[in-house]
Amino acid sequence: MPARLIEIVGRLRTAPGRKRLLLGAFFRTWRVLFPIARAYRRTLIRRTRVVAVVGSFGKTTATRAVYAALGLPIRFPSGWNSGGFLAVGLLRIRPGARHAALEVGISRKGMMARCARLIGPDIAVVTSIGSEHHPSLGTLEETRNEKVEMVRALPLSGLAVLNGDDPNVVWMRNATLARVITFGLGDACDVRASSVVLDIRTGMRFTLHANGTTYEMTSRLIGPHMVHSILAAVAVVVGEGLPLEDALPRLRSVTAAPERLEVVPAEGGAFLLVDTYKSVLETIVTSFETLAALQADRKIVVLGDIEEPKGSQGLLYKDLGARLACIATRVVFVGGEKAYKSLASGARGTGMPKERVAYAGRSSRRAAELVREDLRAGDIVLIKGRSMQQLERVAFHLTGRPMPCDIGACGLKSGCAECPLIVRAVRRAQAKARSSAGRLPAADG
């Protein structure tokens, strides 16, 4: 039996597998849905100013921020931002809407131009250019040349909102005759932030510079790079000539998308920083920078595999170990043994004691046990890994939630929180607890 057919048969045996196959099948309906959605865009919603958010990283959070800034209802991410799902997103825009926003993802060359023709964007927000999907998109220059198609599709009345801190994004300003607004932390950016301070309990505060005015901002998001998402949304508001004073209160309330540096209180007064949606090298480094900027006496890192590593894996893991030695008080690695040895070597070479780097094999349960051995109030635990590893299960264990599953890798894109098998197991555990409580003898008196 062909390997692909074996995989399909295996997935049909479980509810998560069947769900994955169904979503994959719907993704492929784009050939039917794109012409319908394109016609809808050219007719019933032709006057709607559509914002297309593209980039290698930060798209989901930036899209949530744009929704908030424009006063649109924030839709929680499904993890599907292309194919038939993108067409449905366009068809969900109501006629007469002043603005709408879509997150656009691609995985191979030629897709962005097709998506741009479908959407007909009025505003293009570009968050970043990185090494994600490098096997299919190639070098950073080739990735840039692919994603710039959304900017090229802008009309003269359009607006390009570009990350001014990313040279490959700034390069795109020459690809359009539309207006350009840059955002970032650099002094040359049109919309920028300064004096960024992070607090695990409250989020961030920073000074916003826009329209020649400064504003003292707070945000429930965590991470210097998360500031870029807020700034991108502010740039859209400024570029559209909308009242910034109306948008800022809404932006202050934007929360992190699930598994994107999401702050979760743990048992005993510790804090978890869950960042398990993806683990491309750039996102790992960014999560380390966020942890370094937070104040805590002890910082623990649960680290999984690098996603789609480019170059020598041994050297990559060794470099990550060296970085961790300067940030973390303890490290727990989940993944292959060779990767662990390289990571531990890098950490020891930079001064971290051998006993501070632990190996959990491929078990999230074991990783949680190793963390719990010495977890104290006020500790910050960064949990970082690729989505297939489902390391959010470490957070489940550390917050006391039932987690019966401990498989090494899973293809369920929506994560453990929506897994039908786990949901049923949790309900059974809760029912059993209620039943046991009902059988307790009555107290005297």
N, C-alpha and C positions, 0 to 999 in steps of 0.2 A: 504493500500500500504506500503511495507517495507520502512524503513527510508532511506536506501541507494538508492532505486529507486526514492524516492521523491527528494533526493538531486540531482540525475542525471537529472531528469526532470526539476528541477529548474535551473540548470546550462545551459541546452539546450535553455533556453529562452533568454539568453543574449550572445553577442559576446565574452566577456571575459570568460564566463562560458564554451562556446563551445570550445574556445581555450584551456582552462585548461583541458577539457576532452580529446581533441585531443592529447595534450602533454602527458597526463597520459597514454593514450593508446599506444603512441609510446614508452614510457618508458618500457612498458611490452613486447616489441618485442625482448628483450634481448635473450630469448630462441632461437630465430631464428638467430639473428645477431651475437651472441657471437661465435658460431662455424665458421662462415664466417670470422669474424674479427681475430679470433685466427689463422686460416689458412693463412690469409694475413700476419699476424705478423711473422709466422714461415717461410714464403717464401719470398715474395717481399720486405719486410722491415726488414728482419732478421738482417741486418748489421747496422740498425739505433739504436743509443743509445737513449733509451726512458727513460725519467725522469717521475716518478710517484710521485705526490705531495699529501700527505695524512695528516690527522690530524683533530682535533676537530674544531679549529679556525685558520684563517689566510691562508687557502689554496688558495683562489682566488688571493689575493694580491701576495703571494709567487709565484704562477704560472705565473702571469703577469711579475714579476721580473725575473724569470727564462727565460721566452720568450725573454725579452729585453736583458739579459746578453748574451744569446746564439745567438742573432741577428735574432731571429724568429719574424714574425709578431704577435703583441699582439692581441689576440682575446678577445673581451669583454665578460664577463661572462653571461651565459644564465640562471644560477641558476640550471641547470641540469648537474650533473656530475657522473651519474651512469646509470645503465640499458642500454636501447638501445642507449642512447645518448653517453655513454662511448664507445660503439662499433663503432659508427659513427666517434667519435673523432680519434680512431685508424685507421679506414679506410681512413680518410682524410690525413694521413701522406703519403707523396709522396715517391716512391721508390728512393733510392739514397740519401735521406736526412741524413745528418750526425747526427743530434739530433732532438728530438721532445719532447714535454712535455704534460702531461695530468694531470688534477685535478681529483682526485678520491674521491667520497663521498659514504658513506654507511649509512644505517638506522637500520640494524638489524644484528644479529650474523650470521656468515657464509658467508657474502657477500664479505669481503675483500679477503679471500682466493680464491674465484671465480674470483674476479677482477684481482688478482695477476697472476692467471693461464692464464687469457686472455691477459694481457699486457706483461708478461715476462719482468719485468723492469730491466734495467741496472743500474739505479740510483733511489734511493728512498729518497725523502725529507719528513721528519716528522716534522710538525710545532708545534704541541701541543697535549696534552690529557686533555679533559675537560668533563664537565657533560652534554653536549648536547646529546640528545636522551637517557638519563639515564633510561627511562622506558623500552626501548628495549635492550640497551647495558649493563645496570646494573651499577656497581661501576666503579670507575676510573681504578681499576686493570683489571676488565673484559673488559673495553673499550680498555685499553692498549693491552691486550692479543688478541683482535680482530684486531686492526690496525697494530700490529707487523707482521702480515702475509705478508705484502708487503715487509718488510725488509727481512723476512725469504726467500722470493722468489728470492733474489739477487744471481747471480752467483759469482764465485770466482773473476771474473774480474769486479765485480760490485762496487758500491759506495753507502754507507749509509750516508746521510747528516742529522744530528740529532740536534735538539734544545738542547744545552747544559745547558740551564737555567731551563729546565723542567725535574725533576727527573724521571717521567714516560717515557719520551722519551729517556733519557740517558740510562735507563735500557735496551733498545732495542739493544744496541751495542753488547750484549752477544748472540744475536739471529742470528748473521750472521758471516761468515768468510770473507766477503768482507771488503774492506777498510772502515774506519769510519772517517768522519770529523765532528766536532761539531762547532756550531755557537751560538752566544749569546752575552750578556753583561758581563758575568763572566770572570774573569782572566784566568780560566782554559780552555776556549773555543779556538779552533784552529783558527777560524775566529771570531773576536769580534769587538765591537764598544765601544768607551768611549767619554766622554764630549759631550753628546747629548743635543742639544739646539733646542727648538721648537719656531716657529714664524708663527702665523696664516696667515700672508701675503705672506711669501716666502717658508714655509715648514720647513725642518729640516737641521741642519748641525751637523756633528759628525766626530770623528777621527776613521778611519777604520784601523784595524791591521790584515794583511794577508800576508802570505809568508815571514814573517820576516820584512815586510816593513809597514810603516804607510802612509796613504793617507788622505787628508782632503776632506771629502765628503759632498755634499749637496743632498737633495732629496725633491721632490715636495709632498711627503707623509707627513702625520701628525700623530704623536703618537709614544711613545717609542716602543710599540710592532710592529709598522710598520718597525722599524729598523731591526727586525728579518727577515722580508721578503727580504730585501736587502741583509742581511748577508747570508741567505740561498742561494740566487742566486750567490753571490760571492764564497761561498763554492763549488757550482757546477762547476764554472769556474776553481777554483784552483784545484779541484779534477780531472778535465778532462785535466789539463795541458794546458789550453787555455790562451792567453795573457790577463791579467787582465786590462791592460791599454786600450784595445779596448772595454772591457765590461763596465767600469766605466762611461764613458760619456752616454752610453745608459741607464744605471741604474739611472742616475741623472734625466732623463726625464720621468721616470715611474710615472703615475698619479694614483690617488685612483680609485678603482672600484666604480661604482655608489652605493651610500648609505652605503659605508664603510668609515666612517670618511671623507666624501667628503666636502671640503670647498666651500661654495657658498656665493657670495656677496649678501647682502640683501639691502632693501630700507634704505636710510638715512645713509649709511656708516657702517652699522653693518655687522658682519660675522656669517654665519650659519655653524655649524659643523654637517652634516647630517649622522647619523649612525643608519639607520632603517632597515637594511637587516635582522638582527636577534637580539634577546635580551635575550640570556642566561645569567645567573648571572655573569659569568666571563667576558663577553663582556661589561656588564654594568659597572663593576668595572674598566675595562680597559679604557673605554671612560671617566669615572670620572678622572682617573689618567692623561689622556691626557689633559683634561680641566684644571686640577690643574697645569700642567706644562706650560700652555700658559699664556702670560702676557696680562692682560686687567684689566681696572678699575672695570668693571662689567661683571659678568658671569651669564647667565640665562640658566636654564635647563628645557626642555620640556621632561618629562619622561612618558613612557607608561608601559605596563605590563611586568613582568618578564616572559620569555618564558620557559615552562617546569620547574617550580620551584620545588626544592627538599627540603623538610622539611617544617617547619611552615612558611606559607606565611606572617602571621602577623609579626613575628620576622625578616624575610628577608626584608620586606618593612621598618620596623622600623630602621633596620641597615642602609639601603640605605638613609633614611632621615637624620640619624646622619652624614653619610659621606657627604651628600650634604650641610649640615649646615656649614661644614668646607671649602667648595669649592665655592658654588654658592651664589650670592646676591639675587636671586629669583628663585622659582621653580613652574612650572605649571605641574600638573599631569593629565594624560588622561587614564581612566580606571575605575575599580570598586570602589565604595564608601568606602568599607571596607579597601581596599588596600590604598586608599588615607588617611584615618584616621590614619592608622598605620604609613605611611610615614610622615605625618604631626606631629604625636606624637614624632617620632624619631628626626625630625628636631628641634622642639620646645625644646625637652629635651637637645639638644646640643647647644642651644642659639639662634636659628633663630627665629625672631619675627613671630607671628602668621600670620600677613598680608602678609608675604613674601612667603607663600605657598598657591597657588591658585588651585582650582579644576575646570577642564573643562568638567567634565562628560566624555562622550565617543566621544566628538566632536573635530576633528582637527581644524575646523573653529573657534570654541570658544577658543581653545588653542592659535591660531594665534592672535585672538583679544586681549586676555589677555597679550600676549607678546608685541604687537604693542602699547598698551597703554602707555608704558614708554620705548620704544626702542630708543637708542641713538647711534650716530656714535661711532665706536670703540668697541661696545658691542660684546661679543661672545655668541651665542645661540647654545647650544648643544641640538640636537633633537634625542632622543634615544627611540626606541620602537620595538616591535616584528613586523615581516613582515605583519601578518594578520591585524594589525591596520592601516597600510599604513600611518604612521605619516609623510612620506615625503610630504604629502599634506599640512602640516604646513609650510614647506619650500616654496611650491607653493604660498600659501597666502602671505608670507612675502617677496616674490620677485616679487609680482604683476602679477603672471601668473593666467589665468582663471582656477578655480577649482570648477566645479559645484557639485561634489560628496562629500557627508559627511556621508556615511554609517559607522557604527561602526566597522565593520570587513569585510574583503574581502579576498577571497582565490586566487586572481590572483597573481601568484608568481612573474611575471615579473614587477609588480609595476604599479603605476599610469601613469608613463611616456609612457607606451606602451598600456594602456587600450584603446580599440577602442571607447568606449563611451565618454571618456574624450577627446581623440584626435578630435573626431567630434565636441564636444562642443567648444573646443578651436578654431577650424577652423571657426565655425559659429560666434563666438565672434569676430575673426579677420576680417571676411568678413563684419560683421555689422559695425565695426569700420571704415573699408575702405569706405563702402557705406556712412556713416555719414560724413566722411571727404570730400567725393566727392560732397556732397550737401551744403557745407559751402559757403556762399556768397563771391564773389571775394573782395579782399581788395581794398580800394580807392587808387588812385594814379597810 
